[in-house]
């Protein structure tokens, strides 16, 4: 559940790529719009609500037979999830919506089964009302946002509103429970559901990899000049208080790590709670450019152009030795302050990622994982203090590690500009960064260390160069149909010249459209025969455009992709039209029939 703000919530990247499984298929006789696929009714758990009390409401969502909507938790950033939005109401707090279990189904445009809802589902949301809320009727409103698809086509995503009235009464008045069968339905997922737990998140392959990377990122932060020197100092502190007992050292080290984990987890939750604001802002190109500049500026600090310094008064608070378990816990709570000059940029980047997701649960566990990675050396070395003598000596090699993080931060700056620049330019810039960064870190940077360090930096350099080469390898050259943007004049000219026409109705969020462009419309025979046609593309992305409205009405467009053939006489050849991805051979046969 999200509380609605005035800013637009749709991520441009998601709108650009849309669902991975946008399937398509033969035509249906009747036009259907997104709002016709789903109907919503609202029922409450009680007839009234006390001041300071809680009430639940259920959105009874019926999905038209033969259609489905995406689940609320999806496996890919390209899939548009179903979301519940609640309008802000003073004195009312909404908890996370509880969705039912989803089904996994296979579709033509997905290698794996995808999570979807079908049929009738109940979505429950708890609401809490303030103690000082005025007595009387209140109106609660919001919307459900979804994208509907069948096994052949996907309709544009849509947001449909809902609302209900409820009386707020004082504690002395009776409140009657109603519709309880809906709120105890076994199909409805309770608070600790698969999709609202860490296990649910980890089931997503992409997020699982993210957790692993964050853990190793925290582990790598121990090699930075701000953290690494603290390890022997802190471990010595553990050893001195443990009186030689391994169990005592372990307990102290454990509470120290838990202190770090608590600090960073709180950061993650705060970032997620305020993430809706950040997520909306990140749709603005100026904001993306600003963030890219911030990352670039932070990278310069990694290269030593300037230093980010913590006020001495704050640093001294975290650096004081304190006795016992609570002393270790306090040191862990404040270690982030001491390490800020080095780990700050990494933490900022992770905060932005969590803010984009807007999920407090995810924010907590991502930062908890980061702290575990950062704390593992302290836990192990604090428990077995004798291992401290086997640690590599602090030296100039750590400057190299810091510069490695600098290159990574520049890469993140480029990443935030991805949606603002063409794909090939984006890949070229990344390749240049990998080449320059790899050569510099692998062979030019003058930091020295042992043989292991030398081998490691060579491996980093070689890996960077290989990845850069892979990015710069041009895609296999192919011919493609010479499409023109739709214009009524071109349509009239084709009729005058006696040439058949192919109209390709598409949208930028339509994956089958991209599949047609990439696979069908690049076939050599298709490209050659297309020279006998006038080939026009019609962009249906912006439905409010008057031309789009007119064309959809004239050609009875039900969804995208839709390919329409017009004969030499200017009349539509209806039986050749299709509404799905088809292979080049089938498309070629349709073209030949249109020509003949």
PyMOL commands that set and color helices and strands:
alter all, ss='L'
color gray80, all
select helices_A, chain A and resi 12-17+34-37+180-183+194-196+198-202+205-223+228-242+246-273+275-281+285-302+312-319+324-357+360-383+385-390+397-415+418-420+423-444+451-472+488-497+511-520+524-530+546-554+574-576+584-595
alter helices_A, ss='H'
color red, helices_A
select strands_A, chain A and resi 2-4+38-44+48-50+54-63+68-70+83-87+92-94+103-105+114-117+120-129+136-146+148-149+158-169+484-485+500-506+533-539+562-566
alter strands_A, ss='S'
color yellow, strands_A
deselect
rebuild
show_as cartoon
